[in-house]
Structures are given as structure tokens and as C-alpha cells.
Amino acid sequence: MKFERRDIILIAGLLLFMIGLIPFMSPAYAVIIVIIMYFGIKFYVAKRRQLMEQDVGEGLCLDCGAKIHEKKCPNCDSSKE
């Protein structure tokens, strides 16, 4: 989980969320909730990105959209032979 440029937007949004929580609970609890939300979102995004990279693999065929395996499309290359 490395810091990326879009994390600035996430942090700004969570700070505004924390400010919105303060009237309803103590500031300490609001900070704890926001920290847990930050790491939860970062973990979720990392897992989704990892699953997407596994699913795409080497890439996608531009003609049919199938997953490329061993630098060949299983649908398009088999029909050409």
C-alpha cells in the first residue's frame, strides 16, 4: 500500500467526513473511525487491483475482448488457422 496522488482526495474526503462526525461523537472516536476507513479503503482497492491484474493477465484481445494467453487470442487465432 504505497501513497499515490489520488490518496490526497481520499484524505480530504475523510477529513470532511470526520468534521461531520464530530457533532455526534467525541473527536477521538471520529479520528479512530476515519483512520480505520482509510486503511479499509486502501486494502479494498489493493485487493481489487490485484484481482483485476490476475484477470487481465497479458492483456485483452482488441477484436473480441478475450484474455490473451501465451501471446495469442484463443478465439481469434484459432479461427484463422
C-alpha positions as CSV (number, residue, x, y, z in Angstrom):
1,M,0.0,0.0,0.0
2,K,2.0,2.9,-1.3
3,F,0.9,6.5,-1.3
4,E,-0.5,7.7,-4.6
5,R,-1.6,11.1,-5.8
6,R,-5.3,10.3,-5.6
7,D,-4.9,9.5,-1.9
8,I,-4.9,13.2,-1.3
9,I,-8.5,13.3,-2.4
10,L,-9.3,10.3,-0.2
11,I,-7.7,12.0,2.8
12,A,-9.5,15.3,2.1
13,G,-12.8,13.5,1.9
14,L,-12.2,11.6,5.1
15,L,-11.2,14.7,6.9
16,L,-14.5,16.3,5.9
17,F,-16.3,13.1,7.0
18,M,-14.5,13.4,10.3
19,I,-15.6,17.0,10.7
20,G,-19.2,15.9,10.1
21,L,-18.9,13.2,12.7
22,I,-17.6,15.4,15.5
23,P,-21.0,16.9,16.5
24,F,-22.4,13.4,17.0
25,M,-19.5,11.8,18.9
26,S,-16.2,12.7,20.6
27,P,-13.3,13.8,18.3
28,A,-11.2,10.8,19.4
29,Y,-13.8,8.3,18.2
30,A,-14.2,10.3,14.9
31,V,-10.4,10.1,14.3
32,I,-10.4,6.4,15.0
33,I,-13.3,5.7,12.6
34,V,-11.6,7.8,9.9
35,I,-8.3,6.0,10.3
36,I,-10.0,2.6,10.1
37,M,-11.9,3.8,7.0
38,Y,-8.7,5.0,5.3
39,F,-6.9,1.7,5.7
40,G,-10.0,-0.3,4.9
41,I,-10.4,1.6,1.6
42,K,-6.7,1.2,0.8
43,F,-6.9,-2.5,1.5
44,Y,-10.0,-2.9,-0.7
45,V,-8.5,-1.0,-3.6
46,A,-5.3,-3.0,-3.4
47,K,-7.2,-6.3,-3.5
48,R,-9.4,-5.3,-6.4
49,R,-6.4,-4.1,-8.4
50,Q,-4.6,-7.4,-7.7
51,L,-7.7,-9.4,-8.8
52,M,-8.0,-7.2,-12.0
53,E,-4.4,-7.7,-12.9
54,Q,-4.8,-11.5,-12.4
55,D,-7.9,-11.5,-14.6
56,V,-6.4,-9.5,-17.4
57,G,-3.1,-11.3,-17.4
58,E,-1.1,-10.5,-20.5
59,G,-3.8,-8.3,-21.9
60,L,-7.1,-8.4,-23.8
61,C,-7.8,-9.0,-27.5
62,L,-8.9,-5.9,-29.3
63,D,-11.2,-7.7,-31.6
64,C,-13.2,-10.0,-29.3
65,G,-12.1,-8.9,-25.8
66,A,-10.9,-12.4,-24.7
67,K,-8.0,-12.8,-22.4
68,I,-4.7,-13.3,-24.2
69,H,-2.8,-16.5,-23.3
70,E,0.8,-17.2,-24.5
71,K,0.6,-14.0,-26.7
72,K,-2.3,-15.4,-28.7
73,C,-6.0,-14.9,-28.5
74,P,-7.8,-18.2,-28.0
75,N,-10.8,-17.1,-30.1
76,C,-9.3,-15.1,-33.0
77,D,-6.1,-17.1,-33.5
78,S,-7.8,-20.4,-33.6
79,S,-10.3,-19.3,-36.2
80,K,-7.5,-18.1,-38.5
81,E,-5.8,-21.5,-38.6
